Amino acid sequence: MASIIGGLILWEVIARFVLRNPAFLVPPSTVLLRGWEMLLSGQLLYQCFVSGQEFLWGFLLASVVGILLGALMAISGTVRAYLDPWISAAYAAPIIALAPLIILWFGVDVLSKVVVVFVLVVFPMIINTEAGIRSTDENLIRMARSFGAGRVQMFFTVALPSALPFVVSGLRLGVGRGLTAVVVGELFGARAGLGYLIYNSSQVFDMATLFVAVAILAIAGIVLTRLLQRLEHHLSVYRQPARTQL
């Protein structure tokens, strides 16, 4: 909190007494006032609702597909051999550069932004899920086999619980990529949303409105990441975290 408050005070001082040009930088007090005005008018809630549903549907779909494909690649060498080159190439490729093409294919409505979010989020989920399942402790697997556990039972009682921290880490990576995807998709073509708000306000140098949208995206990223960190902590209670600073 001290870091955040100190940063906001520094921002306020620089904007008011150093730059003193709202076309370049507006103080946080002005941003807060503009956000309150937009909230009272209902405009802010509508823009957040549009971007929120684009992010939510794309993120949920990518999470489900990513976990399923990651699990299949972890338990099947054949599936891994076929999919691994494509997933590695797609993850390293600048998928954001394909956003205009996706908008062209699916239109400027919500569906195209959901697809953009899905494409950016699904690959970290696949990679993290596969890595988590394949890193299951061999001692746990041997113990489960010694008690007569079958492959399906071993997967759900040993491998999947062991991989949950990796899955949650993939979700945390996906939050940032998903929010970026929403903005990128709306910048290339949209009728509403926070990215649309950023684009329109930048065209008329309305920096206060622009920073309102950016601040909301930043707050959403912080809140979602914190929630996933708490979830990761509860899912990995059996793991002993490092006690020393590396």
PEGICOR-V684521 format. One record per helix or strand. SS is the DSSP state (@ for helix, = for strand). FROM is the first residue (numbers start at 1). TO is the last residue. If there is no record, write none. Layout:
ss=SS from=FROM to=TO
ss=SS from=FROM to=TO
This chain:
ss=@ from=2 to=19
ss=@ from=28 to=41
ss=@ from=43 to=75
ss=@ from=77 to=92
ss=@ from=95 to=106
ss=@ from=110 to=134
ss=@ from=138 to=146
ss=@ from=151 to=188
ss=@ from=194 to=203
ss=@ from=207 to=235
